[in-house]
Amino acid sequence: MGNQNLIPYETIVRATAGEPEAVDEVLQYYSRRIHYAAIENGHVNPDTEDSIKSRLVAALFKFRFDEQPT
């Protein structure tokens, strides 16, 4: 039913709960975009790539499904 190109909702839920395999799935899903975003002067900057991955994981752990904006 859903878009086959999107990461499954269940994977996001498991990743936000801290399940290592789900976090790895999310990182793998976004790996090409992260790699592209880390290109500086025509080369991949590994520090930038690591920083983006760290910020993505931190955002996963902060994300909450039960809170609605007011």
C-alpha positions in Angstrom: 0.0 0.0 0.0 2.6 2.5 1.0 5.5 4.0 -1.0 8.1 1.3 -1.5 10.8 3.9 -1.6 10.2 5.1 1.9 11.8 3.6 5.0 9.1 1.5 6.8 7.3 3.3 9.7 8.0 0.3 12.0 11.7 0.8 11.4 11.5 4.4 12.4 9.6 3.5 15.6 12.2 0.8 16.5 15.1 3.2 15.7 13.6 5.9 18.0 13.4 3.3 20.7 17.2 2.7 20.3 17.2 -0.7 18.6 20.7 -0.9 17.0 19.6 -2.9 14.0 16.9 -0.3 13.2 19.3 2.6 13.6 21.7 0.9 11.2 18.8 0.5 8.7 18.0 4.2 8.9 21.7 5.1 8.4 21.9 2.7 5.5 18.8 4.1 4.0 20.2 7.6 4.1 23.8 6.6 3.3 23.9 7.9 -0.3 22.4 11.3 0.7 24.9 11.5 3.6 27.8 10.6 1.3 26.7 13.3 -1.2 26.2 15.9 1.4 29.7 15.3 2.8 31.5 16.1 -0.5 33.8 19.1 -0.2 36.0 20.3 -3.0 35.2 17.1 -5.0 36.1 14.7 -2.2 34.2 13.1 0.6 35.1 14.6 4.0 34.9 11.7 6.5 34.6 14.1 9.4 31.6 15.8 7.8 30.1 12.4 7.0 30.5 11.2 10.6 29.0 14.5 11.9 25.9 14.1 9.7 25.5 10.5 10.9 25.8 11.6 14.5 23.3 14.3 14.1 20.8 11.9 12.4 21.2 9.4 15.3 20.7 12.1 17.9 17.6 13.4 16.1 16.2 9.8 16.1 16.6 9.6 19.8 14.9 12.9 20.4 11.9 12.2 18.1 8.6 11.5 19.8 5.5 10.2 18.2 3.1 11.0 21.0 3.7 14.8 21.2 1.5 17.0 19.1 2.5 20.6 18.4 0.3 23.3 19.9 
